[in-house]
Each structure stands twice: as C-alpha cells, then as structure tokens.
Amino acid sequence: MSHFTQVETKINDLVALKAALEELGLAFEEATEGQLVKVRGWKGSTLTADAKVKASKSYDIGLQLTEEGTYKLVADWWGIEEETNEEAAKVQQRIVQCYAKHKVKAEVAKQGFTLDEEQVEADGTIRLAVSKW
C-alpha cells in the first residue's frame, strides 16, 4: 500500500524554488534531461518525479510538473512527519512561503525595485519593503 499523497501548489519557477530550499537547508535534486528522479517513501516504495527534495533520512518530497505548468508536491507525508516530528502542513507551508518570498523578490528586482527591508513577524508573516527611484 502506497502512502504517497499529492499537494497542489502554484510553484512554477525552479530558480526561486532552489533559492528557497537552499535557505531552508533542504537538498534539491533535479532530473537530468530524459530522466526522472526516484522519490523515496514508506518501506522502500518509490515514485518518479521531475525533481526531489530530501525531507528526512528516509523520505523525499517529489515535484511533478502538471499540465498547467506548475509543480505538485508528492510525498509520503506520514513518514516525513514520523521522522521530522513536524506536521506535513507545516513542512508544505514553510516551503511554499519561502518560495513565494524568493519569487516576489525576483519579480520586484526585474521591475527595477530595490529591497529595502525584510521582516519576519511573530506569527511567521514575511513583510518585504521595496522602493523604486
């Protein structure tokens, strides 16, 4: 029986995702052309994906490209929770939030804005202050 579960996301920029994962200290592996990577799950079960994130000692999070051009997160979330003592929703939220921060920073830089300030509030909200001269 497979424990893999899919989570729909709006991740579509691998550069921003790689920056977020690096900030979070998570190892990332992208498939080589014409190949897919193996994502580890419960009791040695695997599935294939376009990229993967090493979530714990025994479990990975796979990124599978959808027809809409976004990536869905696929993992054995139960196993990740067991090994990391962190709820799956929190792991997902941390990745998506950090990705969004890096995506916004890249987009505002493209539009000529400068990042003036970055603050993380007590509730985890990230505030970015930008300006343009």
RAURPE-V552350 format. One record per backbone hydrogen bond with DSSP energy under -1.0 kcal/mol. CO is the residue of the C=O (numbers start at 0). NH is the residue of the N-H. E is the energy in kcal/mol with one decimal. If there is no record, write none. Layout:
<<CO	NH	E> <CO	NH	E>>
This chain:
<<4	74	-2.1> <6	72	-2.4> <10	70	-2.7> <12	16	-2.1> <13	17	-2.8> <14	18	-2.0> <15	19	-2.2> <16	20	-2.8> <17	21	-2.3> <18	22	-2.2> <19	23	-2.1> <20	25	-2.9> <21	24	-1.0> <26	53	-2.2> <28	51	-2.5> <31	34	-2.5> <36	48	-1.9> <38	46	-1.3> <39	59	-1.9> <40	43	-1.1> <41	44	-2.1> <44	40	-2.6> <46	38	-3.3> <48	36	-2.6> <49	30	-2.8> <50	62	-2.8> <51	28	-2.6> <52	60	-2.6> <58	54	-1.4> <58	55	-1.9> <60	52	-2.4> <61	73	-2.6> <62	49	-1.8> <62	50	-1.1> <63	71	-2.4> <65	68	-1.7> <69	65	-3.2> <71	63	-2.2> <72	6	-2.5> <73	61	-3.7> <74	4	-2.9> <74	76	-1.4> <75	79	-2.0> <76	80	-2.6> <77	81	-2.4> <78	82	-2.2> <79	83	-2.4> <80	84	-2.1> <86	90	-2.0> <87	91	-2.8> <88	92	-2.5> <89	93	-2.5> <90	94	-2.1> <91	95	-2.8> <92	96	-2.9> <93	97	-2.1> <94	98	-2.4> <95	99	-2.5> <96	100	-2.1> <97	101	-2.1> <98	102	-2.6> <99	103	-2.7> <100	104	-2.4> <101	105	-2.1> <102	106	-2.3> <103	107	-2.8> <104	108	-1.7> <105	109	-1.9> <106	110	-1.3> <107	112	-2.7> <108	111	-1.6> <113	130	-2.0> <116	128	-2.9> <118	126	-3.2> <120	123	-1.9> <124	120	-3.4> <126	118	-2.8> <128	115	-3.2> <128	116	-1.7> <130	113	-3.1>>
